[in-house]
Amino acid sequence: MIRVKNSAEGAEISISGNIVDDQEGNSMEWWWGEGNTGGYEWPSNIKKQLDAIDDEQPLTIYINSDGGSVAAGVAIANMVARHKGPTTAVVDGWACSVATQIFFAADTCRIPSNAYLMIHKPSCALYGDASDLAKAIEMLDTIQDGLESTYNKAAKDGVTPEQVHDMVEQETWLTGESAAQYFNVDVIEATQTAASVSNAFRAVAGTCKAIPQKIRDLLKQKEDRKMAPNADDEKKKTMNMQVAIALALAEGE
């Protein structure tokens, strides 16, 4: 169902899970049933939530996402930016990859000291001849320029475009406290929210170079649980895993 909350003080929406394009998202909703996102987010689904609220009232966006489709994430970010009322984005667990574009689209950006931002180079999968590959490189460089422009606008005085570029190039993970050294964010009290770890993020985790080791260990344990023989044991392990992820986030490592 649509996760939008309205009150006299303002509206809230939640962006949790992997971000996909409309075609994929609408196919999932057709399969799972209207209003059931299955742990994914896509632009037309977010637009439904935004259309359900007063465009003039304050809006808070809670984010706990691995990222996903650049085009879809940027589309959602532009929807947030177009909202006429004041907007506030809050990271619950982490905002990774293109989810950071949504985060920085808000007027006010808040992140707990133990939550995470992750920025990195865009990627794609393709096949073709040398000319196709050269065009793909050009496309990815252009996309990266666009992503970095958002980070540069959100950067604190004194942080140069060269620094931002190096952070993107190296795949940089930032806790709330370290993010405040580079970006205009409000660091808030640490929470015990467990970060979203979707199937899509686990699939690319091996290619990410700088995942904090405690999170990497937890991802491996989550994969190992697939072989659990007993359903009750699996539920207990899932609960334990959520607690473990929350504790890892609380330590800010």
Residue pairs with C-beta under 8 A, 6 or more apart in sequence:
1 35
1 36
2 35
2 45
2 48
2 49
2 52
3 13
3 14
3 49
4 11
4 12
4 13
4 49
4 52
4 53
5 11
5 12
5 13
6 52
6 53
6 54
9 58
10 57
10 58
10 59
10 60
10 85
11 53
11 54
11 57
11 58
11 59
11 60
12 59
12 60
12 61
12 62
13 46
13 49
13 50
13 59
13 60
13 61
13 62
14 61
14 62
14 64
15 41
15 46
15 61
15 62
15 63
15 64
15 65
15 76
15 99
15 102
16 39
16 41
16 62
16 63
16 64
16 65
16 92
16 196
17 37
17 39
17 40
17 41
17 64
17 65
17 66
17 196
17 198
18 39
18 40
18 41
18 65
18 66
18 67
18 68
18 198
18 199
18 200
18 201
19 40
19 41
19 42
19 65
19 67
19 68
19 69
19 72
19 73
19 76
19 98
19 99
20 28
20 40
20 41
20 42
20 68
20 69
20 72
21 42
21 43
21 69
21 71
21 72
22 42
22 43
22 44
22 72
24 40
24 42
25 37
25 40
25 41
25 42
25 43
25 44
25 45
25 72
26 42
26 44
28 37
28 38
28 40
29 35
29 36
29 37
29 45
32 38
37 45
39 196
39 198
40 68
40 198
41 65
41 68
41 72
41 76
42 72
43 72
43 75
43 76
43 79
46 76
46 79
47 79
50 59
50 79
50 83
53 59
54 85
55 83
55 84
55 85
56 84
56 85
57 85
58 85
58 86
58 87
58 88
59 80
59 83
59 85
59 86
59 87
59 88
60 87
60 88
60 89
60 90
61 80
61 87
61 88
61 89
61 90
61 102
61 106
62 89
62 90
62 92
63 89
63 90
63 91
63 92
63 95
63 99
63 102
63 103
64 91
64 92
64 93
64 94
64 95
64 193
64 195
64 196
65 94
65 95
65 96
65 99
65 102
65 196
66 94
66 96
66 97
66 99
66 196
66 197
66 198
66 200
66 201
67 73
67 95
67 96
67 97
67 98
67 99
67 100
67 118
67 201
68 97
68 98
68 99
68 200
69 98
70 98
70 122
70 143
70 147
72 98
73 97
73 98
73 99
73 101
73 102
74 98
74 101
74 146
76 102
77 101
77 102
77 104
77 105
77 150
78 105
80 87
80 89
80 102
80 105
80 106
81 87
81 105
86 107
86 108
87 105
87 106
87 107
87 108
88 106
88 107
88 108
88 109
88 110
89 102
89 103
89 104
89 105
89 106
89 108
89 109
89 110
90 110
90 111
90 188
91 103
91 110
91 111
91 112
91 115
91 116
91 117
91 176
92 115
92 191
92 193
92 195
93 115
93 116
93 193
93 194
93 195
93 196
93 245
93 249
94 115
94 116
94 117
94 118
94 195
94 196
94 249
95 102
95 103
95 111
95 115
95 116
95 117
95 118
96 116
96 117
96 118
96 201
97 118
97 119
97 120
98 147
100 117
100 118
100 119
100 150
100 151
101 147
101 150
103 109
103 111
103 117
104 150
104 151
104 153
104 154
104 183
105 150
108 186
109 154
109 183
109 184
109 185
109 186
110 185
110 186
110 187
110 188
111 117
111 176
111 179
111 185
111 186
111 187
111 188
112 176
112 187
112 188
112 189
112 190
112 191
112 193
113 175
113 176
113 177
113 187
113 188
113 189
113 190
113 252
114 175
114 176
114 190
114 191
114 249
114 250
114 251
114 252
115 175
115 176
115 190
115 191
115 193
115 195
115 249
116 173
116 174
116 175
116 176
116 195
116 212
116 249
117 173
117 174
117 179
117 183
118 171
118 172
118 173
118 174
118 208
119 147
119 151
119 167
119 168
119 171
119 172
119 174
120 168
120 171
120 172
120 208
121 140
121 144
121 168
121 169
121 171
122 140
122 143
122 144
122 147
123 140
123 207
124 136
124 139
124 140
126 132
126 133
126 136
128 136
144 168
147 168
148 161
148 164
148 165
148 168
151 164
151 167
151 168
151 183
152 161
152 164
154 183
154 184
154 185
155 163
155 164
155 182
155 183
155 184
156 181
156 182
156 183
156 184
159 182
159 183
163 182
164 182
167 182
170 209
170 210
171 208
171 209
171 210
172 210
173 210
173 211
173 212
174 182
175 252
176 185
176 187
176 188
176 190
176 252
177 187
177 252
179 185
179 187
180 187
190 249
190 250
190 252
191 249
192 246
192 247
192 249
192 250
193 246
193 249
194 242
194 243
194 245
194 246
194 249
195 215
195 245
195 249
197 218
197 219
197 222
197 245
201 219
202 219
202 222
202 223
205 211
205 216
205 219
211 219
212 248
212 253
213 253
214 248
214 251
214 253
215 245
215 248
218 241
218 244
218 245
218 248
221 241
221 244
222 241
225 234
225 237
225 238
225 241
228 234
228 237
